[in-house]
Each structure stands twice: as structure tokens, then as C-alpha cells.
Amino acid sequence: MDISAAAPDEVAADQPNPLVTLAEIEAARETLVGTALVTPMEGSRWLTSVTGQEVSIKCENLQRTGSFKIRGAYVRMSHLSGQERARGVVAASAGNHAQGVALAAALLGIKATVFMPNGAPIPKEKATRAYGADVEFVGHTIDECLVAARQFAARTGAALIHPFDHVDIVAGQGTCGLEIIEQTPEVRTVIVPTGGGGFLAGIATAIKARRPDVHVVGVQAESAAAYPASLSAGRPVPLQGMLTMADGIAVGCPGEIPFTAIQHFVDEVRTVSEESLSTALLALIERAKVVVEPAGAAAIAALLDHPGDFEGPVVAVLSGGNIDPLLLMRVIRHGMAAQGRYLALRCRIPDRPGGLASLLNELSAAEVNVLDVVHERTSATLALDQVEVVLQMEMRGHSHSEQVLAKLRACGYEPTVN
């Protein structure tokens, strides 16, 4: 997916220092009382056993609107004057920020318009409309939507509620960091999914103000990771392109305000692959009984990729749970394939009665669940008395797959893995 990253919002002239303070985050918490939930902190025996360190998960997927976004959106909009509220607000989002803005607007009696990229998850669009916001589709990236939102703001006087590049947004997201410190006082490492950086910046600011010894780690999808190059360059650097299923953290350029805080307070930013995100999402469903979107699984993916790298106690933040059921099905299948629990192969069998039955009997004896079988007879490389079959099978894991392949070779089938 090609993008042309829009430049981040300029820091206002009355904000010469873009760093958010602990006092602003504490004030934001007071503002959010009765609006945002104090989300659960759950210990994870599964992740503790995998890493050898005590691990807890901070369940922002259980926040109102299904992600942390209501924190920043409500704080930002609560500071608008009466005249600004009368002109309405506008936002750009693939879904989570859209829902946060829509709910905050409904609670504050403000008209909201949200620009979403074409192809945004249908459940996120429907939820945004259900909260009362108007939705318009523009382009295919958040950056294109931001351009449209700015144009709308200039045309109508609506206040732009940026998804991450504003001090009020960062302060609101930072309230999650206060909760982490209070819920897990002995924490040594905090791992946070990261897109534009507002969530990471707020959490890191809050944590470092209270506990400067805590190691704070940001995690990005490796195919949509603007922060590593930006931090190396010392300034926000737009990506030339990105393609990831983790739409919640697919941002083409860091924001100026969160970037500065991340430079000051974040110890490292890591990246994870699409396979790691799929595996982490599936593991959370199976082992933690928690449903998250791909972006929400990024911290767990980093833990599973390098389980010995993090000093405990560890808190991994689940940033959101708004996943399209169709994407969930694809991600589960992809995650199962990454774990060796699906196997697709080709092999040649005699083209005579009982030929396929013999192969299937061998697979049955190996406790394989065959999902699909396709015959192919048109290849010029096949002998006259041969047929090639393509099988899709459900396995128990990589070792089971290797055992089955070895068994088929011993029986003379010469399987080829697709």
C-alpha cells in the first residue's frame, strides 16, 4: 500500500515545549472519572511460564469503545470552548479513534464527522455511526483521511481531533500509565503497541515520572514501522509505503508531540512480523481467552518473539479489541498455519479404485483431519496411470507435520509441501 504521509500538526505557538507533564496527565485522569474505565490488569500464568518472568496484561481491549482511544479523545474535546463545540469536531481514523471521538462527542453534546479510509473494518464503521458521528470515506490510508479532515476543518470551522499529535491526546492516553504503575507497583518492563505514538508517549511520560527505573518498550508492525528510522534520524520521517493487517497501528509518520516524548522517555522500539501478530492473537484467544485486534496483540508478539529479553515483572498492554469477524477468521487461520497446524501438500497416487482411499487411510492412522481434497489429472508430467491430489489438512503442530510427511515418504507417496 503506497502512502504519502501528511505532515504532523504544527505545535501551537503557545506550546513551546511539546512534552506533556505528569500534572497534565493527573488532571486528565480527573477529567475522565465516570467516562473512561480503569481497565483490568490480569496476571498470565501462560506468559509467565513462556518468559520465566512474571507477566501481566493490561486489558485496554475492555475499555469503552473497545480501545484506549476514548481517554485522549474525551480529554481533548472537554477542553474545547463553547464556541468551538458549537462548530463541531472532525477526525480521521481507521476505526478506534473514530469510535473514541464519536462517543466523546455524544457525551459532550458535540456534532462529530469522521473520515475513514475505504476498506475500514465494517464493525468499526457501524459502531462509529451508532455513537452518532457522520462517517465519510476517503482514500485508503489514515494520512489521506487526515488531509480530508484538515480541509473539512478549514471549510467548516470544526475542531480537528488528531488521533495522536496533541498534548491533550497524549495526556489522556497517559492515564493508562498511571493505572499500570498503581495496579502493578513492582513492574520493571512495560510493552506498548505503537502507531503514531500518542499512547506510547503518554504511558511512558506517566511511568517515567513515577518510576524512572521502569523499562518502556514500544512495538510496531515491521511493515508499518515509522519510529525506528525516525528515532535514528532524530525527527519524524514518513514511510514510503506500508502494508499490515494491524490497521490500529498503521501510521505513516510519527507525530511531533509524541515523538519528542518518545525520544525522552522510551527505552526502545521493536518491530514484529505479520506472522508474529497472527500467532500472538491466536495464542491470546486460546490461552488467555481474550479477543484482540492485530494491533492489540503487538506487545504479546514481541514477548513471544524474544521471551528472555524482558526483565520482570512485565506488563504487556492490549491496546484494542475491535476486530472484524472476517479478519479474525483469516488471522486465526494464518496463525494456525504459522504454528504448523495447517498443512497443504501434493502427492501422486495410482489412478485406480482404492488409490485415494489407501492414502486417506494412512493419514487417518496418523490422526490427520483432512479438510479438502482436489484431484488433478491434466499435468504433462503425470504418468498415464497416475493422478495428483492436493490436500488441505489440520495438524497438531510442526512436529506432527514432520511425522506425517515422514510416514508418507516411507509409504512411497513422495509428498510436496505447498
VMD Tcl script that draws the C-alpha trace (Angstrom):
set ca {
  {0.00 0.00 0.00}
  {1.60 3.27 -1.13}
  {1.12 6.30 1.08}
  {2.01 9.96 1.07}
  {2.31 10.80 4.74}
  {0.76 14.10 5.72}
  {2.94 16.37 7.84}
  {2.12 16.20 11.57}
  {0.19 19.08 13.13}
  {2.35 22.07 13.97}
  {2.99 22.62 17.68}
  {0.93 25.64 18.69}
  {2.79 28.87 19.38}
  {1.61 28.84 22.99}
  {3.11 25.36 23.44}
  {6.88 25.93 23.03}
  {7.62 22.73 24.96}
  {5.63 19.84 23.50}
  {6.39 17.50 26.41}
  {3.31 16.57 28.40}
  {3.73 16.80 32.17}
  {2.70 14.42 34.93}
  {0.43 17.13 36.30}
  {-1.43 17.28 32.98}
  {-1.85 13.51 32.98}
  {-3.14 13.54 36.55}
  {-5.58 16.31 35.62}
  {-6.69 14.24 32.63}
  {-7.47 11.36 34.97}
  {-9.78 13.59 36.98}
  {-11.47 14.66 33.75}
  {-12.06 11.02 32.78}
  {-13.68 9.95 36.06}
  {-17.05 8.44 35.15}
  {-16.19 8.36 31.43}
  {-13.20 6.04 30.89}
  {-12.91 2.73 32.72}
  {-10.00 1.70 34.91}
  {-9.31 -1.38 32.83}
  {-8.33 -4.74 34.40}
  {-4.76 -5.90 34.97}
  {-4.71 -9.69 34.68}
  {-1.85 -12.00 35.63}
  {-0.91 -14.50 32.92}
  {0.42 -17.89 34.03}
  {0.84 -18.85 30.38}
  {3.11 -15.90 29.52}
  {4.90 -16.21 32.85}
  {5.79 -19.81 32.01}
  {6.92 -18.87 28.50}
  {9.15 -15.98 29.59}
  {10.31 -17.13 33.01}
  {9.24 -13.72 34.33}
  {6.01 -12.61 35.98}
  {3.79 -11.21 33.21}
  {0.50 -9.31 33.46}
  {-1.71 -7.99 30.67}
  {-3.36 -4.57 30.79}
  {-6.73 -5.06 29.08}
  {-7.43 -1.83 27.21}
  {-9.39 -4.01 24.77}
  {-12.07 -3.92 27.50}
  {-12.14 -0.10 27.58}
  {-15.25 1.74 26.40}
  {-15.40 1.64 22.58}
  {-13.00 -1.33 22.67}
  {-9.71 0.57 22.85}
  {-7.76 3.23 24.77}
  {-8.81 5.99 22.37}
  {-11.69 7.34 24.46}
  {-9.12 8.54 27.02}
  {-7.41 11.05 24.76}
  {-10.44 11.97 22.66}
  {-12.57 12.91 25.65}
  {-9.81 14.94 27.35}
  {-9.10 16.84 24.12}
  {-12.77 17.62 23.46}
  {-13.55 18.52 27.07}
  {-11.13 21.45 26.72}
  {-12.95 22.97 23.72}
  {-14.70 26.27 24.33}
  {-18.44 26.67 23.91}
  {-17.95 28.31 20.51}
  {-15.63 25.51 19.36}
  {-18.11 22.87 20.48}
  {-20.86 24.63 18.54}
  {-18.82 24.32 15.33}
  {-18.37 20.57 15.84}
  {-15.34 18.32 15.55}
  {-13.72 16.30 12.78}
  {-11.36 13.31 12.95}
  {-9.54 10.84 10.74}
  {-9.36 7.20 11.76}
  {-9.47 3.58 10.62}
  {-11.85 2.88 13.47}
  {-10.64 3.04 17.06}
  {-10.04 6.79 17.25}
  {-13.27 7.24 15.29}
  {-15.23 5.43 17.96}
  {-13.49 7.32 20.76}
  {-14.26 10.67 19.12}
  {-17.85 9.65 18.35}
  {-18.56 8.56 21.93}
  {-16.84 11.58 23.44}
  {-18.82 13.87 21.13}
  {-22.06 12.18 22.13}
  {-21.25 12.56 25.83}
  {-20.33 16.24 25.39}
  {-23.17 17.14 23.03}
  {-20.90 17.90 20.04}
  {-21.55 17.08 16.38}
  {-18.77 14.83 15.00}
  {-17.65 14.00 11.47}
  {-15.12 11.23 10.90}
  {-13.16 10.48 7.73}
  {-12.34 6.79 7.39}
  {-10.27 5.05 4.68}
  {-12.03 2.87 2.15}
  {-11.86 -0.70 3.37}
  {-12.01 0.24 7.05}
  {-13.45 -2.60 9.14}
  {-17.24 -2.66 8.87}
  {-17.85 -3.19 12.63}
  {-15.75 -0.08 13.40}
  {-17.70 1.99 10.88}
  {-21.06 0.78 12.22}
  {-20.04 1.45 15.82}
  {-18.88 4.96 14.92}
  {-22.22 5.72 13.29}
  {-24.07 4.14 16.23}
  {-22.38 6.61 18.59}
  {-23.87 9.41 16.47}
  {-21.00 10.54 14.23}
  {-21.23 11.18 10.49}
  {-18.80 8.98 8.54}
  {-17.22 9.80 5.18}
  {-14.84 7.52 3.26}
  {-11.68 8.95 1.66}
  {-8.66 7.22 0.11}
  {-7.06 4.13 1.58}
  {-4.79 5.44 4.37}
  {-5.08 7.43 7.58}
  {-2.80 10.05 6.08}
  {-5.23 10.66 3.20}
  {-8.07 10.90 5.71}
  {-6.10 13.45 7.75}
  {-5.74 15.64 4.67}
  {-9.51 15.47 4.10}
  {-10.20 16.16 7.79}
  {-7.97 19.24 7.76}
  {-9.73 20.51 4.64}
  {-13.09 19.94 6.32}
  {-11.90 21.81 9.43}
  {-10.72 24.77 7.33}
  {-14.00 24.84 5.42}
  {-16.41 24.50 8.35}
  {-14.52 25.70 11.43}
  {-14.78 22.26 13.05}
  {-12.01 21.41 15.54}
  {-9.63 18.73 14.30}
  {-9.27 15.97 16.88}
  {-5.95 14.49 15.83}
  {-5.52 10.79 16.66}
  {-2.16 11.28 18.38}
  {-0.45 14.63 17.77}
  {-1.85 16.89 20.51}
  {-0.86 17.41 24.14}
  {-4.40 16.68 25.38}
  {-4.49 13.41 23.46}
  {-1.13 12.34 24.90}
  {-2.18 13.39 28.41}
  {-5.40 11.39 28.13}
  {-3.61 8.27 26.91}
  {-1.09 8.72 29.72}
  {-3.77 7.95 32.29}
  {-3.30 4.30 31.33}
  {0.31 4.61 32.50}
  {-0.82 5.82 35.92}
  {-3.07 2.78 36.23}
  {-0.24 0.42 35.24}
  {2.04 1.75 37.99}
  {-0.73 1.61 40.59}
  {-2.01 -1.83 39.61}
  {1.48 -3.40 39.32}
  {3.77 -1.41 41.66}
  {6.74 -3.76 41.18}
  {6.67 -3.60 37.37}
  {10.08 -3.49 35.67}
  {9.12 -3.57 31.96}
  {6.09 -2.14 30.13}
  {5.45 -3.09 26.49}
  {3.07 -0.96 24.40}
  {1.68 -1.30 20.83}
  {2.66 1.79 18.85}
  {1.37 3.58 15.74}
  {1.53 7.38 15.68}
  {2.92 7.29 19.21}
  {0.33 9.07 21.35}
  {-0.41 6.03 23.51}
  {3.25 5.11 23.99}
  {4.22 8.72 24.67}
  {1.53 9.19 27.30}
  {2.23 5.90 29.07}
  {6.00 6.48 29.02}
  {5.65 10.03 30.35}
  {3.48 8.89 33.25}
  {5.62 5.88 34.11}
  {8.99 7.63 33.93}
  {7.68 10.46 36.13}
  {6.69 7.97 38.81}
  {9.21 5.17 38.21}
  {12.18 6.21 36.04}
  {13.73 2.74 36.51}
  {10.97 1.02 34.52}
  {11.99 -0.09 31.01}
  {9.41 1.12 28.46}
  {9.24 -0.64 25.07}
  {7.19 0.36 22.02}
  {6.20 -2.26 19.43}
  {5.33 -1.62 15.78}
  {4.33 -3.85 12.89}
  {7.55 -4.24 10.92}
  {5.86 -3.39 7.59}
  {4.43 -0.15 9.07}
  {7.20 0.94 11.42}
  {7.96 4.66 11.15}
  {9.61 5.07 14.56}
  {12.90 3.15 14.18}
  {14.07 5.23 11.21}
  {12.64 8.42 12.71}
  {14.44 7.92 16.01}
  {17.68 7.23 14.15}
  {17.21 10.42 12.13}
  {16.25 12.46 15.18}
  {13.00 13.67 13.57}
  {9.73 12.21 12.24}
  {10.40 10.54 8.88}
  {7.44 9.48 6.71}
  {7.29 5.93 5.42}
  {7.26 5.47 1.66}
  {4.77 2.63 1.94}
  {3.22 0.21 4.40}
  {1.11 -2.91 4.36}
  {-0.13 -4.58 7.54}
  {-3.28 -6.17 8.90}
  {-2.71 -4.17 12.11}
  {-4.73 -1.15 10.96}
  {-4.80 0.25 14.51}
  {-1.05 0.98 14.39}
  {-0.65 1.56 10.64}
  {0.54 5.20 10.69}
  {2.82 6.62 8.03}
  {4.58 9.30 10.09}
  {5.11 9.89 13.83}
  {3.53 12.94 15.41}
  {5.82 15.76 16.54}
  {4.48 15.86 20.10}
  {4.56 12.11 20.83}
  {7.88 11.80 19.00}
  {9.54 14.23 21.41}
  {8.18 12.38 24.44}
  {9.24 9.03 23.00}
  {12.76 10.37 22.41}
  {12.92 11.40 26.08}
  {11.17 8.53 27.83}
  {11.04 5.34 25.74}
  {13.94 2.94 26.06}
  {13.47 1.04 22.80}
  {11.09 0.46 19.90}
  {10.84 -3.05 18.44}
  {9.09 -4.45 15.38}
  {7.13 -7.67 14.88}
  {6.14 -9.56 11.75}
  {2.65 -10.30 10.47}
  {3.23 -13.96 11.39}
  {4.12 -12.97 14.94}
  {1.00 -10.82 15.22}
  {-1.16 -13.70 13.96}
  {0.46 -16.17 16.34}
  {0.06 -13.79 19.29}
  {-3.59 -13.08 18.51}
  {-4.37 -16.78 18.27}
  {-2.47 -17.53 21.48}
  {-4.40 -14.83 23.35}
  {-7.67 -16.43 22.27}
  {-6.55 -19.94 23.15}
  {-4.55 -19.34 26.31}
  {-5.83 -16.08 27.81}
  {-9.44 -16.30 26.49}
  {-9.07 -12.71 25.27}
  {-10.05 -11.33 21.86}
  {-7.92 -8.50 20.46}
  {-7.32 -6.94 17.07}
  {-3.90 -7.46 15.40}
  {-2.59 -4.10 16.67}
  {-3.71 -5.02 20.16}
  {-1.56 -8.17 20.09}
  {1.71 -6.38 19.21}
  {3.12 -6.36 22.76}
  {2.41 -10.08 23.15}
  {4.04 -10.75 19.77}
  {7.23 -9.03 20.97}
  {7.18 -11.11 24.16}
  {6.75 -14.38 22.28}
  {9.42 -13.48 19.70}
  {12.09 -12.90 22.37}
  {10.77 -14.23 25.69}
  {14.10 -13.91 27.51}
  {14.68 -10.25 26.69}
  {12.43 -8.58 29.25}
  {13.04 -8.14 32.96}
  {10.02 -8.95 35.09}
  {7.54 -8.20 36.36}
  {6.37 -7.35 32.83}
  {3.17 -5.58 31.81}
  {2.07 -6.09 28.19}
  {-0.66 -3.72 27.06}
  {-3.52 -5.00 24.89}
  {-4.44 -1.75 23.14}
  {-7.67 -2.70 21.39}
  {-10.15 -5.45 20.66}
  {-12.14 -4.14 17.68}
  {-11.59 -6.84 15.07}
  {-13.76 -7.57 12.06}
  {-15.03 -11.19 12.33}
  {-13.94 -11.85 8.74}
  {-10.41 -10.67 9.51}
  {-10.50 -12.70 12.72}
  {-11.20 -15.85 10.73}
  {-8.31 -15.12 8.36}
  {-5.92 -14.24 11.17}
  {-6.79 -17.38 13.11}
  {-6.15 -19.48 10.02}
  {-2.89 -17.64 9.34}
  {-1.81 -18.04 12.95}
  {-2.62 -21.75 12.90}
  {-0.59 -22.16 9.72}
  {2.35 -20.33 11.33}
  {2.14 -22.83 14.21}
  {2.18 -25.77 11.81}
  {-1.46 -26.62 12.47}
  {-2.42 -26.49 8.79}
  {-0.56 -28.42 6.13}
  {-1.10 -28.26 2.37}
  {0.65 -30.84 0.22}
  {0.63 -32.58 -3.15}
  {1.32 -36.20 -3.85}
  {0.78 -38.68 -6.69}
  {-1.31 -41.78 -6.27}
  {-2.30 -44.64 -8.61}
  {-5.31 -43.68 -10.74}
  {-7.33 -46.75 -9.87}
  {-10.12 -47.67 -7.43}
  {-8.85 -47.55 -3.87}
  {-5.85 -45.34 -4.67}
  {-7.17 -42.32 -2.77}
  {-8.66 -44.50 -0.03}
  {-5.25 -46.00 0.70}
  {-3.70 -42.54 1.09}
  {-6.54 -41.37 3.31}
  {-6.23 -44.49 5.47}
  {-2.58 -43.70 6.10}
  {-3.50 -40.13 7.05}
  {-6.31 -41.34 9.30}
  {-3.91 -43.68 11.09}
  {-1.63 -40.66 11.65}
  {-4.56 -38.77 13.24}
  {-4.77 -36.19 10.46}
  {-8.01 -34.31 9.81}
  {-8.31 -33.84 6.03}
  {-10.19 -30.64 5.21}
  {-10.12 -30.69 1.41}
  {-9.01 -32.96 -1.46}
  {-8.61 -31.90 -5.10}
  {-7.71 -34.25 -7.99}
  {-5.52 -33.01 -10.86}
  {-5.11 -35.14 -13.99}
  {-4.02 -32.62 -16.64}
  {-0.29 -32.26 -15.89}
  {2.04 -33.38 -18.68}
  {4.43 -34.77 -16.05}
  {1.92 -37.33 -14.79}
  {2.11 -40.92 -15.95}
  {-0.94 -42.39 -17.65}
  {-1.90 -44.36 -14.54}
  {-1.27 -41.51 -12.04}
  {-3.32 -38.72 -10.53}
  {-2.06 -35.89 -8.37}
  {-4.04 -34.93 -5.30}
  {-3.82 -31.67 -3.38}
  {-4.75 -31.99 0.28}
  {-5.50 -29.37 2.94}
  {-5.08 -30.88 6.39}
  {-5.44 -29.89 10.02}
  {-2.42 -30.81 12.16}
  {-1.39 -30.66 15.80}
  {1.80 -28.68 15.15}
  {5.16 -28.70 13.35}
  {6.34 -32.00 14.85}
  {3.11 -33.73 13.84}
  {3.50 -32.38 10.30}
  {7.05 -33.74 10.09}
  {5.92 -37.15 11.37}
  {3.15 -37.33 8.78}
  {5.47 -36.30 5.93}
  {7.99 -38.94 7.00}
  {5.25 -41.59 7.12}
  {4.01 -40.70 3.62}
  {7.56 -40.86 2.21}
  {8.05 -44.25 3.83}
  {4.88 -45.41 2.06}
  {6.25 -44.21 -1.30}
  {3.99 -41.19 -1.81}
  {6.75 -38.54 -2.19}
  {4.67 -35.60 -0.88}
  {5.48 -31.99 -1.81}
  {4.50 -29.27 0.65}
  {2.68 -26.34 -0.99}
}
mol new
graphics top color blue
foreach p $ca { graphics top sphere $p radius 0.5 }
foreach p [lrange $ca 0 end-1] q [lrange $ca 1 end] { graphics top cylinder $p $q radius 0.2 }
display resetview
